[in-house]
Amino acid sequence: MIAPITTMIDWQGIRLTVLHKPNWTGCGFDHIEITSRNRAPFPISETGYRSHFLHGDEIRRYGDATAYVQAWLDEAGHTTAWQRIDQETRQLTLF
């Protein structure tokens, strides 16, 4: 088993930890865990945590897990659902 790789990224002001476990299953599938500081929502998780299993070849197409997650966030960041959540979390409320 290959040692896990932890990286930090800042996606539009949201600090994320990306934990990549290459060949997690021993048969070519990797595991990625993405966690935000204070469990703040981000485009691929309303709870601040996302666990994702995928074949290692998918990650290698992007170079590494960090680049894969960055591309995933960039794509998901354009959805109406994320834009609504982002607006709600940034807007101050009096009540």
C-alpha positions as CSV (number, residue, x, y, z in Angstrom):
1,M,0.0,0.0,0.0
2,I,1.2,3.5,-0.9
3,A,1.4,6.1,1.9
4,P,-1.5,8.6,2.0
5,I,-0.8,12.1,0.6
6,T,-2.2,15.1,2.3
7,T,-2.4,18.5,0.6
8,M,-4.1,21.8,1.4
9,I,-5.9,24.0,-1.2
10,D,-7.7,27.3,-1.1
11,W,-10.7,27.2,-3.4
12,Q,-12.4,30.7,-3.6
13,G,-11.6,31.4,0.0
14,I,-12.5,28.0,1.3
15,R,-9.6,26.2,2.9
16,L,-9.7,22.4,2.1
17,T,-7.6,19.4,3.1
18,V,-7.3,16.7,0.5
19,L,-6.3,13.3,1.7
20,H,-5.4,10.9,-1.2
21,K,-4.9,7.2,-0.5
22,P,-3.5,5.7,-3.7
23,N,-4.5,2.1,-4.6
24,W,-6.6,2.0,-1.4
25,T,-8.2,-1.2,-2.4
26,G,-5.1,-2.9,-3.7
27,C,-6.7,-3.3,-7.1
28,G,-6.3,0.1,-8.6
29,F,-8.9,2.1,-6.8
30,D,-8.0,5.3,-4.9
31,H,-9.7,7.0,-2.1
32,I,-10.0,10.8,-1.7
33,E,-11.3,12.6,1.4
34,I,-11.9,16.3,1.2
35,T,-12.6,18.3,4.4
36,S,-13.2,22.0,4.8
37,R,-12.1,24.0,7.8
38,N,-15.0,24.2,10.3
39,R,-16.9,21.9,8.0
40,A,-18.0,24.8,5.8
41,P,-19.9,23.7,2.7
42,F,-18.2,23.6,-0.6
43,P,-19.4,22.8,-4.1
44,I,-19.2,19.0,-3.8
45,S,-20.3,18.8,-0.1
46,E,-22.9,20.6,1.9
47,T,-21.5,19.1,5.1
48,G,-17.9,20.0,4.7
49,Y,-16.7,16.5,4.1
50,R,-16.6,14.3,1.0
51,S,-15.3,10.8,0.5
52,H,-14.8,9.6,-3.0
53,F,-13.5,6.3,-4.5
54,L,-12.3,6.2,-8.1
55,H,-9.9,4.4,-10.3
56,G,-6.4,5.8,-10.1
57,D,-6.3,6.4,-13.9
58,E,-8.9,9.1,-13.5
59,I,-6.6,11.0,-11.1
60,R,-3.5,10.5,-13.2
61,R,-5.3,12.2,-16.1
62,Y,-5.1,15.4,-14.0
63,G,-1.6,14.8,-12.7
64,D,-2.5,14.3,-9.1
65,A,-5.4,14.2,-6.6
66,T,-5.1,17.9,-5.8
67,A,-5.5,18.9,-9.5
68,Y,-8.4,16.4,-9.8
69,V,-10.2,17.9,-6.9
70,Q,-9.5,21.5,-8.1
71,A,-11.1,20.6,-11.5
72,W,-14.0,18.9,-9.8
73,L,-14.6,22.0,-7.6
74,D,-14.3,24.4,-10.5
75,E,-16.9,22.5,-12.5
76,A,-19.3,22.1,-9.5
77,G,-18.8,25.7,-8.6
78,H,-20.8,26.8,-11.6
79,T,-24.0,25.0,-10.6
80,T,-27.1,26.9,-9.5
81,A,-27.3,24.7,-6.4
82,W,-23.8,25.7,-5.3
83,Q,-24.3,29.4,-6.1
84,R,-27.4,29.4,-3.9
85,I,-25.6,27.8,-1.0
86,D,-22.6,30.1,-1.4
87,Q,-24.8,33.2,-1.4
88,E,-26.7,32.0,1.7
89,T,-23.5,31.3,3.7
90,R,-21.9,34.6,2.7
91,Q,-25.0,36.7,3.4
92,L,-25.3,38.2,6.9
93,T,-28.5,37.6,8.7
94,L,-30.1,39.6,11.5
95,F,-32.2,36.7,12.9
